[in-house]
Amino acid sequence: MLTKKIVPLQSFLSVVSRRAGHLAGRHYDVIVVGGGHAGTEAAAAAARVGAETLLVTQKIHTIGVLSCNPSLGGVGKGQLVKEVDALDGLCGRAGDWAGIYFSILNRRKGPAVWGPRAQLDRQRYREFIQSELLCTPRLTVLEGAVEELMVTDANPQEPGRHRVTGIRLANDSDPILASSVVLTTGTFLSGSLFMGRTTSPGGRIGDAPSSAGISNTLRDRLGLRMGRLKTGTPPRILKDSVDFSLAKFQPPDSIPSPFSFLNTHVRCKPEEQQSCYLTYTTPGVERVVRETLHLNCHVQQDTKGPRYCPSIESRVLRFPGRSHQVWLEPEGVNSDLLYPQGLTMTMPPEMQLRLIREIPPFHRAEIHTPGYGVHYDYVCPTQLSPALQVKSAQGLFLAGQINGTTGYEEAAAQGVWAGANAARSALSMPPVTLSRTESYIGVLIDDLVTRGVTEPYRMFTSRAEFRTSLRPDNADLRLTLKGFEEVGCVSSFRYQETVRVRDSLQEALTALQSLTMSPPAWRKKLPDIRMIVRYFVCLFFSGMEVLQYQDVSFEMLESVFPECLSPYKEFSQRLKIEAVYRPHCELQKRDIERIQREENMSLPQDIDYFSLPVSLSVEVRQILDRVRPSTLGAATRLPGVTPAAIVHLLNYVWHKGQKEKRAHKRQLHQKEDREEELSARNAS
Ligand SMILES: Cc1cc2nc3c(=O)[nH]c(=O)nc-3n(C[C@H](O)[C@H](O)[C@H](O)COP(=O)(O)OP(=O)(O)OC[C@H]3O[C@@H](n4cnc5c(N)ncnc54)[C@H](O)[C@@H]3O)c2cc1C
């Protein structure tokens, strides 16, 4: 069993400060504002990089709270959790500690797009995060509400018009100073809560919004463009009042897969996993939604909500006449509550009860806490650099929902990166960036800072052009080494472990490559596999090529060559995935190298980007048409032009160039032929 000594909140409270007085005038390398998913990762990452860090949050006991669904990961989001873990972040290990139901989503598709997901015990998750922060050297936690950011003139030696130098807390006249400030205030900036026709100020139920001072400083003093978004949460239902026999049982994975590369198993035993169920809405649900629309301010507002996690009201209005899925998910091992995923709603509480009772398992259900919506300010993220620093304000970094994203995983991913960069900036180290070709975090940040958002942004695998290389299984190889060697946010323990894994995998791949035999010899060894052999292509197959076959497992090869392959048993699944994806990834790698090689390739100035017969999005065509880059290298540096688009452009221009060269050669030959003919005729 996964063992960890959880430091209880009581001892946490005894070492953190609830009074800011003695910190006034003190200077930190980094101050992080907000103890949500972005803030906790940012504070821990900044401290790991070596910065003296202060985390200020409204209520210490809400550090690590899961505001909405107690779950982590999923399709696209699971990749982010693995990457945060690879950078030594907290959420993956917290998920392994708190998970009570594990499943890999998207299993029918290839492992590159599998989505590791877990239902969590809220209490355990919070305890783990609080305990980790307590044990993080160089990190101080302070309970308090930040009222204002301290702003001075910019340092003329650096880009930017202003410099943020610290924070001021509510009811405190003296500021606390810092070289870098990371704002991670989530849904709290000018937050208002909606339920029925009632509106009240709040960042989430039970929590006051962030003071208007921060929004005002961002908008008026720093001149940042801001917008407004909304989200919502479903009512929590008393578990005892639900008839589970009317819903379909959804079994968890028989063997839970840990999120963290440091864990070989999770805390919850496979047989102790909780149950999830699936049910569907009925026409009665649509009727109640329609009848209560006039009582529902949140739905009537034009503010954009999360398209891929919509309220039941939006689902019914967008897709009338359909029945919609509702997942019945546990809130914790000892919790009496059930989370009905898919039933986010903001109508008056009595109508919420009417609505849920239209769904068979909830015929007699009781609501413990009604659902509600929240509207909040966000900062248009195109004003940030790829290090998540505000371009116009030295020392100010933003991460999480404040940048227009939604979800714990998106927040955590930005948190690690903003925290690490804030620390590096404070310690006079250059910023570090992640590209779209090396991580989902790179894709997320690139999308935010180059395209911005018009609705709450969430991660999907389809956003990552190089998703076959950016797999959940290899996040450690992609990021841990960089995290240690270039960023400084990874412990040497994790680094050493990843080096061991990398070297062992490399040895195993070499061993597999060295096992070469003719197809008949392989058939003799593995009589059950169906090998399609194109003799004109190859007369010998390596173990690596054989492992690419769907019905061949590493264990099968190991049973045939135990002396050669047994040492690598622990990596059997990783080796299988590597074998399957390697040819494709090598092609992609070659594409990326080609782009680097062809940096100076000229792009014709008369090119009509709108009619190019290649796969480019309208958005990319518009950017290329507007800027008309002169070389491929210039095109790669255009915000919003993805590496995949560059590959298509490169192929098009290259093939066109080849065609023109051939045509030119043909013309030359024809000309030479004609001249020869002419001189022959003249001679005769
Ligand atoms: C009602 C609701 C519904 C949601 N629904 C979904 C959903 O359906 N799907 C989904 O993916 N995500 C949903 N989320 C979003 C998810 O909770 C967030 O995306 C995630 O928590 C964002 O993390 P964060 O760290 O940016 O902010 P948060 O987790 O919101 O944390 C912000 C932190 O900052 C602190 N803080 C704020 N202002 C100050 C200040 N001035 N001084 C000090 N501390 C401050 C707060 O106390 C809080 O601890 C929902 C959130 C809410 C509130």
The ligand as an ORCA input file, in Angstrom:
! r2SCAN-3c Opt
* xyz 0 1
  C     -19.109     26.652     -9.003
  C     -17.962     26.093     -9.739
  C     -18.180     25.186    -10.727
  C     -17.140     24.639    -11.448
  N     -17.394     23.750    -12.430
  C     -16.389     23.183    -13.105
  C     -16.640     22.234    -14.112
  O     -17.778     21.912    -14.378
  N     -15.611     21.692    -14.792
  C     -14.353     22.041    -14.519
  O     -13.452     21.523    -15.154
  N     -14.097     22.947    -13.595
  C     -15.090     23.524    -12.883
  N     -14.841     24.440    -11.935
  C     -13.584     25.009    -11.993
  C     -12.517     24.480    -11.115
  O     -12.908     24.498     -9.795
  C     -11.459     25.465    -11.405
  O     -11.130     25.412    -12.772
  C     -10.208     25.281    -10.652
  O     -10.463     25.134     -9.300
  C      -9.397     26.527    -10.913
  O      -8.283     26.509    -10.121
  P      -7.617     27.870     -9.701
  O      -6.462     27.504     -8.857
  O      -7.412     28.720    -10.876
  O      -8.709     28.605     -8.800
  P      -9.523     28.130     -7.552
  O      -9.457     26.684     -7.353
  O     -10.838     28.785     -7.667
  O      -8.712     28.788     -6.347
  C      -8.636     30.158     -6.163
  C      -8.048     30.405     -4.784
  O      -7.691     31.762     -4.635
  C      -8.084     32.227     -3.361
  N      -8.248     33.668     -3.488
  C      -9.048     34.304     -4.370
  N      -8.904     35.634     -4.210
  C      -7.985     35.824     -3.237
  C      -7.415     36.971     -2.627
  N      -7.748     38.205     -2.996
  N      -6.517     36.815     -1.651
  C      -6.141     35.573     -1.258
  N      -6.651     34.448     -1.797
  C      -7.559     34.577     -2.768
  C      -9.356     31.458     -3.097
  O      -9.649     31.434     -1.725
  C      -9.015     30.093     -3.658
  O      -8.337     29.341     -2.697
  C     -15.853     25.028    -11.188
  C     -15.624     25.961    -10.172
  C     -16.668     26.487     -9.457
  C     -16.389     27.483     -8.379
*
